[in-house]
Structures are given as C-alpha cells and as structure tokens.
Amino acid sequence: MRLTFMWILFAAILVQACGPRTQPAEDFSQAAPGLLESEQHQAFFNNLASLCGQSFQGDQIYRSHHGESWSDRAMIMYVTVCEDDHIHIPFHVDDDKSRTWMFLAEDGQLRFRHQHLHEDGTHEDGSMYGGYANDEGNAYVQYFPADEFSAGVIEDGGGNLWIVSIDENMTYFSYRLDRDGEKRFEIVFDLTQPLAQ
C-alpha cells in the first residue's frame, strides 16, 4: 500500500515537472491601455512619463514686460511621480520649492494643474490653477487653455494658455505661458544633460 502511494506520488511529481511550465508574469507597464480618450493626449503623457526619475536644469528664454524676469534664477524640474493617471513634476526656483506641475488623467481628459504649497504643506491661495488640453496638440506638444477656476483666481487669467512641449528628439522640454494671444513667459529645460541624483 505504501509502495503504491509512493509510485503515485512519484508519477504526479514527474507529470508536473515535465508538463507545461508557467511563464513568469510579463511587465505590461509600457503597453498598458491608457486612461485618456485622445490618442494624442495619451502619447504626450507617455512621452512625459519617459522622463521619470530624472531632473533637468532650465533657463528662461523669454519674459515679457508684464512680469519679473527669472533669467538670473536657478530653475530645476524633477520628474518624480509617474503613475497611470498622474505625473508630478516639482519645479524649483532657487530655494523656492513650493511649485509642482501636475499632469492628470481626469475622466478621460488630460488636465494640467499648478500646485503651490506653503512650507507646512497647505495650499497657497489660488493653487491648482490650469486647464484641460484642447484638440490642437500632438504627441510632443499640448495646449491648455485656462479653465473657469483659473479665470477666477488669476487676475485676467481667463485668457491664459499654457503650452507644454517636448521636441521629437527628446532634447528639450518647454513650459510657455501666453495670455490673450501674446507670449508672456517661456522656460526651456535641457533633456540631454540630466542632473546627477
């Protein structure tokens, strides 16, 4: 009886060992279906996410007479959080670490928001302004007209248009602000020289 049991156990082990092997789970993170309805919005989101874990130095290349120049300030963007539905990019200006750019998948739409926090982590007045991407962009540039919230918290902000772009060779990232059709501000970050972590 005991010998029969041993033979059955041995046969079961042999069948399992020689049978089809279970393949290790594949990483589908790069091929996972997107949360954005527009293919162009999703492609842009994916290109932005490809920068995750890196930081880059920026330079002001344009500032209109409407605002203070940042040409003498150190500006660094940190692509720190990249999830299926959000990308967060803290943007430091000298020692000011209050700003974070947020790209969000909300109800199938691509939204851009500016988070401004006090040192204690609470929101500054007017924090979270921005807008939803329109249909004019592509995988490398998106246009975000100001939403109603932004128009209410930024003086004359209803005419704001944020243009965020990455060139096709992934050599630069640009953050630009237009207002009422007039260019107001632009910073360009060099993607070819990521900063040491």
Stockholm file with secondary structure:
# STOCKHOLM 1.0

chainA/1-197         MRLTFMWILFAAILVQACGPRTQPAEDFSQAAPGLLESEQHQAFFNNLASLCGQSFQGDQIYRSHHGESWSDRAMIMYVTVCEDDHIHIPFHVDDDKSRTWMFLAEDGQLRFRHQHLHEDGTHEDGSMYGGYANDEGNAYVQYFPADEFSAGVIEDGGGNLWIVSIDENMTYFSYRLDRDGEKRFEIVFDLTQPLAQ
#=GR chainA/1-197 SS CHHHHHHHHHHHHHHHHHSCCCCCCCCCTTTSCCSCSSHHHHHHHHHHHTTTTCEEEEEEEEECTTSCCCTTSCEEEECCEECSSEEEEEEEETTEEEEEEEEEEETTEEEEEEEEBCTTSCBCTTTTEEEECCSSCCSSEEEEECCHHHHHHSTTGGGEEEEEEECTTSCEEEEEEEETTEEEEEEEEETTSCCCC
#=GC SS_cons         CHHHHHHHHHHHHHHHHHSCCCCCCCCCTTTSCCSCSSHHHHHHHHHHHTTTTCEEEEEEEEECTTSCCCTTSCEEEECCEECSSEEEEEEEETTEEEEEEEEEEETTEEEEEEEEBCTTSCBCTTTTEEEECCSSCCSSEEEEECCHHHHHHSTTGGGEEEEEEECTTSCEEEEEEEETTEEEEEEEEETTSCCCC
//
